[in-house]
Every structure is written in structure tokens, then in C-alpha cells.
Amino acid sequence: MTDKTSVFLFAQQQGYADIKQLPNWNGYEAYEPVLQLDDVSDTGVPYVILVEPASGEIRMSTEQEAFDNLDFMIREYDL
């Protein structure tokens, strides 16, 4: 598992205030970037932060990955 501090710092560099860990998806650790604390963040495309566990590479999802992840969350977790 990746150090959450690294993911948090990546999110801050992208302009986000915090992160929430999501279930692993497609072999990645997944995190929801939070735009503002204590506020609903409607930001358009539901991007997620993806971490490749073997290399530790942290990146933002593509638009397609964001929607695929959302579909996974809805199907698997009844969201």
C-alpha cells in the first residue's frame, strides 16, 4: 500500500483539500479527491487518483477511467 501522505500531497498539488480512500479498482489503489472540506464538491467528471502499487506512481484518472470507476462503485457497492 502506498503512503497516504504521498497521495495527499499529490492531491494538494492538483488543487484539492483532501482525499478519501476508495476500494481498489483495476489493480490500482483509488482515492477520491476532495475539493473543499465539509462541502459537497460537484466538479463535473468524477475523477479519481490512481496509485500503481508496484511502482508507487500516482496519477489522475483519465475521463474514461473515472466513469469506469464510477460504474464499478455503483455495481459493486450499490452507491
JODALIN-V93801 format. One line per field, one symbol per residue. ss: DSSP state (H for helix, E for strand, - for the rest). phi: phi as a letter, one per 40 degrees, with the letter a starting at -180 (. if undefined). psi: psi as a letter, one per 30 degrees, with the letter a starting at -180 (. if undefined). A space follows every 50 residues. Layout:
ss: ???
phi: ???
psi: ???
//
This chain:
ss: ---HHHHHHHHHH----EEEEEEEE--EEEEEEE-------------EEE EE-----EEE--HHHHHHHHHHHHHHH--
phi: .ccccccccdccccgccabbcbcdafgbcbbccbcbcfacbcbgccdbcb bcdccgcbaccccccccccccdccccbfc
psi: kkkfeeeeeeeeffglfllkklkkkhglkkkkkkekkhkkjjgbkillkk kjeefgkklklleeeeeeeeeeeeefgh.
//
